[in-house]
Amino acid sequence: MSDMRRIGTLFTHFQMEVNRTSEESTVHVKDMISRDNFASLEIAIQNASSTEDSQIKSELKLSFYYLLKKLAKVI
């Protein structure tokens, strides 16, 4: 359950970043592992793993790494 919530949180940050930088209207989860969207994914991870006072949660970043690796295997 917590893995799905983390992926969902990352996906919402990713979706906001892609909508801000491009004109695509629909974004899918499989777009997160696309090489074309790597810069947007990197910014989404930065935004999702930082606090309001701009401290980075390194454990959360590591968790995102393993979740994206698992997501790539499933997709």
Sequence and secondary structure as in RCSB ss.txt:
>XXXX:A:sequence
MSDMRRIGTLFTHFQMEVNRTSEESTVHVKDMISRDNFASLEIAIQNASSTEDSQIKSELKLSFYYLLKKLAKVI
>XXXX:A:secstr
 HHHHHHHHHHHHHHHHHHHHS  S   GGGGG GGGHHHHHHHHHHHTB TTS B HHHHHHHHHHHHHHHHH 
